[in-house]
Amino acid sequence: MGGDCGEGVPEACGRRSFEARARDAVWEGAECYRLRARGGTRNEVKRDRRSGIKRTRFLFPVASSAAGLLSVMSLRSSLSRLFQKQAHSAFKKSVHSVAVIGAPFSKGQKRRGVEHGPSAIREAGLLKRLSNLGCRVNDLGDLSFTPVASDECYNNLIVNPRSVGLANQELAEAVSRAVSSGHRCITVGGDHSLAIGSISGHVRHCPDLCVIWVDAHADINTPLTTLSGSLHGQPVSFLLRELQDKVPSLPGFSWIKPCLSSPDIVYIGLRDVDPAEHFILKNYDILYFSMRDIDRLGIQKVMEQTFDQLISKKQRPIHLSFDIDAFDPSLAPATGTPVVGGLTYREGMYITEEVHNTGLLSALDLVEVNPLLATSEEDVKATAGLAVDVIASSFGQKRAGGHSGYDQLPTPSSPDESDNEERVRI
């Protein structure tokens, strides 16, 4: 499957994309030879240039005779091929510089195995797939999180608060270094409590970022509303400014600063939302699309409304936080909290394709792959392979196949050998 991996730093992080400049160059060149082909004069070119074409000159007069017209048409064809080759070359050289960080962490929830998610996803071919898309891959390996010797529950309910706080602080530093070095950052988990660190590290260099949270669960309980005590169901509450006075100070969490406002996040795929989470979503005006909304609107409309909310007024970096349990369990069985009625493969790929098409993706989390919960090796491979598809699609893999391999079709230079043999036989 083909794709165009694009440039390493999105425009919204302060640089205009190389692809955009290349597209402009091709457009201006096309306008040049279009004016020539219709018999435009040097003055016409200048007038047209004032109305849209910049820094474009004709250095010789336009022919008016039939021979001249043929010459112009030949020039037009040559220029067309030249600009196509230049654009193709520019796009091939202009690649994502992608940093991959493994985060083998499981203490944001109570089930063993999710710490093996990064290794399963690597074994499913993540790095090779990204390389084949033209990405320049910087594999930063797996983080080795500092163990916490004694980590008592907070309020007799919240499990492993110090471990979760410290692990996220270490992840935030790693993500911050990757983004500051010009990479787009992929965090492979691990449980979804890791989004506290990945988003906190990302926001240090892209303070106006927005978040698309694809998940069966809202993960916006506070430590005072959670029913399970697991912090993988609470990360958004620590990041949201509007909830700052509703979240108690947990041991290990003093470094966290809320960095998102309600309009900065959109949920897609919800179908298992706790009562307190539903109250928060409604009363703090957070845009979300449940599976019922996806059934009702269609995934295309969902993505249109998502982008209208997040980037219609201002182009800004996108942080995509994708929990594998957003998919239906028939597709992703190896995960800790599966919920029936999830995304289809096509819906999931459409989400990531549309995110890629914005050109604004700056960081991505892929979390909650748990190989130990699979009932067979096939289930592990299916879930890990699906995770690779999600990441690859976010970085340019196209279901329609490759589009950047050909500048033009080859033409035969001599009769086919079989034709010659047939003539001899006859």
N, C-alpha and C positions, 0 to 999 in steps of 0.2 A: 504494500500500500504506500502511496506516495504522499508527499507533503512538502511544504515550504516552511522551514524553521524560522525564518525571519531574523530580526536583529536582536542583539543581546540586551539592550536597555530600552524599555518602552518610552514613547515620547513623553508620557505623563511624568516621568521621573526627571525631566529637564532637558532631554535631547530630542531633536527631531529625527524620526527614524530614517535610516538609509533607504529603506524601501520607498518612503514617501518622496525623497529627493529623486530617486531613480524614476519613479512614476512620472514626476514632473518633467524630468529630462526627456523621457520618451514622448510625453504629450507635446512638449514644445517642438521637438524634432518632427513629430507627425504633422503639426500645424505648418512647419516650414515647407515640407514637400507638398502638402495639400495646396498651399498658396501657389507654389510653383506650377503644379499640375493644372491649375485652372487659369494659368497665364498671368499671374499676379506680377506687378511691377515692383521695383525697389521701394517706391513710395507707398504702394498698397501694403507691403510688408511692414513698413514702419507704422502706418496707421493701425493695422491689426495688432501690432505689437503693443501699442499704447492701450488697446482695449483688452489685452490678456496675455500676449506673448512677450516674454521678457528676455533681454540679452540675446536676441536672435538676429543674425544678419545674413543677407545674401551678398556674397563677395563677387558675383558676376551676373551680368544681365540675363533676363529670362528670354528664351528663344520664342519666336512667334511663327516660324516656318514649320512645315510638316516634319522635316528632319529634326528640327529643334524640339518639336513636341515629343517625337519618339525618344530623343535624348533625355528629355525631362522625365518621361515615363520610366525609362531605364534607371535614371537617377532615383526616382521615387522608389522603385523596387529595391535598389541597392541600399538606399537609406533605411527602408523598412527592415531589411535583413540586418543591417548594422545596428539599428536601435534595438531590435529583438535580441541580438547577440549580446549587446552591452547590458541590456536589462537583465537577461538571463544570467550573465556573468556576475552582475552586481548582486543579484538575489542569491546566487550560489555562494559568493564570498561573504555575504552578510548573514551570519548565522547567530543563533542563540548561543550565548555562553551560559551554560546551565550548571549550577552546583547541586549535587545530590547529597542530602544529609540523611543518614539512617538514624532513627530515634527508637531504639529497642526498649520501650518503656511500657509498663503495664500497671503501675500502681494507682492510676486514676480510676481503676475499677477492680473488681474482686476475682476475676477469672484469669487463670494462667494461660499463657500461650500467645497473647497479642504482641509480646516482646519479640516473637519470631517473625513478625510480619515483614520487617525490612529484608531479612534474608530470603524469605519466600518470594518476595517481589523481585529481588535481584536475580534469583534463580530462574524466574519466569522470563528473563531477557530484557529487563528495563533498560540497562545501559546500551546494549546493542541496538535496541529499537530507537532510542534517542539519537544515537550516532548515525543510524541509517537515515534518519530524517534530516541530517545535516547539522545537528546540534554539536557544539563543542562541549563535551561533557567533562566536568570536573567532579570526580567522585571523591567526596570528602570522607568517605567511610562512615562507620557507625560511631555515634557518640558513646562514650563510656561514662555513664552517670554516676555521680558521687553517692555512695550508699549512706543512708541515715541509720545510725545504730538503734536509736529508740524513737519511734514515731507513733505516739499514742493518738487515739482518736480525738478529734475536736468535738466538744459538746456531746461526747459519748456516741457520736454518729458519723462524723466526716472522717473517712479512712485515709491514712497516709498523707496528711496535709504537708508535712515538712518535706517528704520525698517529692511530692508533686511540685511544690513551690521551688525547690532547689533544681530539680530536673528542668523545669521550664525556664528558670534563670539561665542555666547553662545552654539550653537550646536557643534562647533569645540572643545570647552572645554569638553563637555560631551562625544564626540566620543573619544577624546584623553584619558580621564580617563578610558573609557571602554577597549580600546585596550591595554593601559599600564597595566591594571589589568589581562591581559591574555585572554580576551574575543574576540570572533569574533562578530563584531558589525552589527546589523541590524537597519537602520534608516528608519522609516515608516513615510512618508510625507502625506500631505503637498505638496507644489509645488516644481519644480525641481531647483529653485534657491538655495535650501538647499544643493545641491551638493557642493557648495563653502565651506560650513562649514564641511560637512562630510569628504570630501577629505582632506581639510586642517588639520583637527584633526587627521585623519588616518596617513597622511604623517609624522607627528611629530615622530612617532615610527617606521614607515616603509618607510624611505625616498626613497627607490628604487621601490616603488609600481608602478603598471600599472593599467590602467582603461579600462574596457569594457563598452561602453555607448550604451545601447539598447534603441532606441527612434525613433519616426517618424521624429523628428526634430534634427538638429545639435546643437542647443543651444550655438552657438559660435559667434553670433553677438557681436559687441562691442557697448558701449553706443553711439558711433558716427555713427554706421551703422544700428542700430535697426529701424524697421519700426513701431513697436508697443509700444516701451517704457517699455515693461515688462521685468523685470530682470530674469524671469524664462527662457527666451530665450537667455541669455547671460552668464551663469555661467562659461563655459569653457574658455571664453576669459580672465577672471580674473585669471585663473589658469595656463595658457599657457605662458611659458617664452618667446617664440618667438613673442608674441603679447604685451609684457610689454610696449613698446613705442607707442602702438596704443590705449591704454586704458587710458582715463583721470582719475584723482583722484576724486572719488565720495565721498560725505560726508558719513561717517560711514564705509568706506572701507579701511582706512589707515592701518589696522592690517593685511591685506591680503598680502601674499607673493606668487608670482607664483612658482609652485612646479612641474609642468609637462613640458616635452618637447614633440615635435610632435611625436616621435616614441613611446611614452608611452601610447598612447590612440588609440583605434580602435572603430569605430562606426558600429553598426549593425541595419538595419531596416529603414534607412532613405528614406523618400519619400516626404518631404515638406521642402525644403532647400531654403533660401533666396539667392538672387544674391551675396551679400557680403560674406555670409557663404560659398557658392560654391567657390568663389575666394580664401578664406582662406584655405579651404580643399585642393584645387589644388596646390596653390602656396607655402604652407607650408608642403607639402608632408605628409598629415595626411591620414592614411589608413581608408577607409570607405567602407561599403557594403550597397548599396541601395536595395530596394525591387527588383528592376530589376536584380541586381547582384545575389540576393538570388534565383530568378527564374532561372537565367542562370547557376549558379554554383551548386546550391543545398546547403542546410544548413550545411551538413557535410563538404564540401570543404571550406565553409565560416569559420567554426570554426577551421579547420586545418590551414588556412592562418592566422587567428587571433592569434592563439597560436604560430605559426611560427614567427610572428612579435614581440610578446610580451615576450615570455618565452623560446624560443628555445635556446638562447645563455646563458641565466641565469634564474634560477628558482627564482621568486620573487612574493611578495604578489599581489593578484588581488583584485581590488575594482570594484565591479559590480554595475553600476548605471542604474537602470531599470525603465523607464517611462512606465506606463501601456498603454499609447497610442501607443506604438510600435505594440500592437496587433490590428487586424482589429476591427473596431467599432462594428461589429456584436458580438464579444466576450467581448469587454470592452466598453460598451456604456456610463458608468458613468465617463466621463473624460472631461476635459475642451477644448482640441484641437484635436478632433478625425480626422483622415485622412483615407479615404477608401483605401483598398488594403494592409492592414497590415499583420503582422505575423499570421500564423495559430497557433492553440493550439500546434500542434505537433512541429512546428518550435521553438516556444518559450520554450517548455519543453526541446527540444534537446539542445538549447543554455545553459540552466541552468544545465542540467545533465552533459554536457561536462565541464562546469566550475567547478562543484563539483568534477568530476573525476580527475582534475588536483591536487586536494589536496591543492591548493594554495589560495582558497578564504579566504579573511581576513575581508572584510567589504562589505555590500550590502545596497543600497538605493532602496526603492520601493516607487514611488511617483506618484502624479497626479490622485489619485482616488478621485472623487468628487461626493458624494452621492446626492447632491442637484440638479445635472444636469440630473439625471436619470428620465425617464418617468414613471417608475414603481418600486415597491419594488423588483420585480424579477430582474430588471436591476442592482439595487444596489447589490443584493446578487451575481449575476453573476460576476460583476466586482471585488467585494471584494474577492469572492472565488477564482477568477483567480489570484489575487494578492497573496493570501495564497499559491496557487499551485506554483507560481514562487519562492517564498521564500523557501517552503518546498523542492522543486526539487533542489534548490541550496545547500541544506543541506542534501541531500541524499535520498530523496524520489524517488523511482524507479517505472516507469510505468510497468516494468516486474514483479512487486510484490516483496515480501520479499525473502531474500536469507540467512539470518543469524539466522533463528529460529531453525534449525535442525542440530545436530551433526551427527545423524544417524537415520534411520527409525526404529520404534519399531517393535518387533517380537512377535507373539502370544505365550503366555506361557502355554495355555491350550486350548482344543477344544472349539469352540464357543458353547454357550448354545443352540442355535437353532439346531446345528448339533446333540447334544446329544438327544434333543427332537425328532428329525427326526429318529434317530436310534431306540429309544424306540417305536415310532409309527410303524416302519417297522417290 
